[in-house]
Structures are given as C-alpha cells and as structure tokens.
Amino acid sequence: MAPRSLSRRTRTSQDFYFLGGSRSGFSLLEMLIVLTTMAIVAGVALTHFQESALDAKRSVLIHNWHVYQSQIQLYQLTHLGRYPILSNSQLPQLFQPTNQHGETGPPGSAYPYGPYLDAPPINPYTMTDTVVQVEKPGQKPTKPIGNAAWQYDPLTGHIWPNHPEFFQDARLKKISQATLGPTSGSPTVRPLPGAK
C-alpha cells in the first residue's frame, strides 16, 4: 500500500489569528466600535461634569446669599430696626464699625457694632459683589437689573441674587421662598432653640 499523501495547504493570515499568531492593525469595524464607545463615555462624563459644576455654583450662591441675608438681619436687630443703606453699589455699614444709628467710624466704644462681614459675598454666576436696588421696593424682584451681583430692597432688608439663572431656576425659587422668610415686610427673626 502506498503511503497517503497529506495535503498541505498554505496558511493564511486568518489562520494565524485563530491559532494565536499575530496580525497587523485593527479592522475598520473594530475601530468604529472603539470610537463609538469612547464617544458615549465622553458624552456621559461631560454631562455629569456640567451638572456637577452647576450644582457647585448653586451651592456657593445659596451659601453666600444666606450669609448676606443673615448679616443684614443681624444689623437690623442692633440698629433700632433700620437696614443698611445702599451706597456706591455696596452696603458699607456691614463692613465697617458702626454706632447704634448706623453711622460708621473707627473701631472702639463709640462704634461698637460690626463689622458684620469681612468682604462682600460674591455671586458665582456673575463673579461680582456689587449691589443694586430693586425696581419696586417691598416686592420680590422678577428680573435681573444690569450686571450687579445682588438686588437689595432697602424697605424690607431682603437681598436677592441678580442674574437670569436665578429667575429661571426652580430650585432657587423654592429655596428663596422656603428659607429666607416672607417676600415683603421685615425678615422673619426666628427665636433661638429653648427661648420662650
């Protein structure tokens, strides 16, 4: 009997791939899959980054807003029910020592009150600290005025953020109504816990 001849075929690049051999480059389909996956991941990450940045901005605004409002209320309690006077786009009586009538002067026994703040709080949306008077004293503002950081109502002592996002952001509207007291009249002064 004659020995069988073994048929030998030539190996192709596909055979090397399946047998663990090497091949050069990626196929077009593999490249598209990788690029599509990277685009999806980048889109999700960018969306989360933008939301985080907005949340951080909102948190800083709320903190600075509460600080400003609470110090205005404290000023009112120690100055015969009067509120700070708006002058040169600021509330200077909050940053300098004052007497009971709100007159500013050097620190000492003649001017025992304040300063209530070291520096004006910044509005992170406008990155400024200037203050402008509300259009209609006694009413909550409904739109921004100019480029100032805050709107101040000298009649009620309320201060409001002054940027378009504030008037469009439902979360900020809820916060302003729920935690900063009424929108007209004097600010609510809450008693200390345990006080009668």
Residue pairs with C-beta under 8 A, 6 or more apart in sequence:
13 23
15 21
16 22
16 23
17 23
26 34
57 124
57 125
58 169
58 171
58 172
60 124
61 123
61 124
61 125
61 161
61 166
61 172
62 172
62 175
64 121
64 122
64 123
64 124
65 121
65 159
65 160
65 161
65 180
66 179
66 180
67 117
67 121
68 117
68 120
68 121
68 150
68 159
69 158
69 159
69 180
69 187
71 94
71 116
71 117
72 83
72 84
72 91
72 94
72 157
72 158
72 159
72 187
73 157
73 187
73 189
74 116
75 83
75 84
75 93
75 94
75 113
75 114
75 116
76 82
76 83
76 157
76 186
76 187
77 189
78 100
78 113
79 93
79 98
79 100
79 101
79 102
79 113
80 100
80 101
81 186
82 101
82 102
83 154
83 155
83 156
83 157
84 91
84 92
84 93
84 94
84 102
84 157
85 91
85 92
85 93
85 102
85 154
86 131
86 133
86 152
86 154
89 130
89 131
89 132
89 148
90 120
90 129
90 130
90 131
91 120
91 131
91 152
92 104
93 102
93 104
93 114
94 114
94 115
94 116
94 117
94 120
95 114
95 115
95 116
95 117
95 118
95 119
95 120
96 104
96 105
96 114
96 115
97 104
97 105
97 106
97 107
97 108
97 111
97 112
97 113
97 114
97 115
98 104
98 105
98 111
98 113
98 114
99 105
99 110
99 111
99 112
99 113
100 113
103 111
104 111
105 111
119 129
120 129
120 130
120 131
120 149
121 129
121 150
122 128
122 129
122 149
123 129
123 149
123 150
123 161
123 162
123 163
125 161
125 163
125 165
125 166
126 147
126 148
126 149
126 162
126 163
128 147
128 148
128 149
129 149
129 150
130 147
130 148
130 149
130 150
131 148
131 149
131 150
131 151
131 152
131 159
132 145
132 146
132 148
132 150
132 151
132 152
132 162
133 151
133 152
133 153
133 154
134 141
134 145
134 151
134 152
134 153
134 160
135 141
135 145
137 153
137 154
137 155
137 156
138 153
138 155
138 156
138 184
139 153
139 183
139 184
140 158
140 160
140 176
140 183
140 184
141 151
141 160
141 162
141 167
142 167
143 167
144 151
144 162
144 163
144 164
144 166
144 167
145 151
145 162
146 162
148 162
149 161
149 162
149 163
150 159
150 160
150 161
150 162
151 159
151 160
151 161
151 162
152 158
152 159
152 160
153 159
153 160
156 184
156 185
156 186
156 187
157 186
157 187
158 180
158 181
158 183
158 187
160 166
160 176
161 172
165 172
166 172
167 173
176 183
177 183
180 187
181 187
181 188
182 188
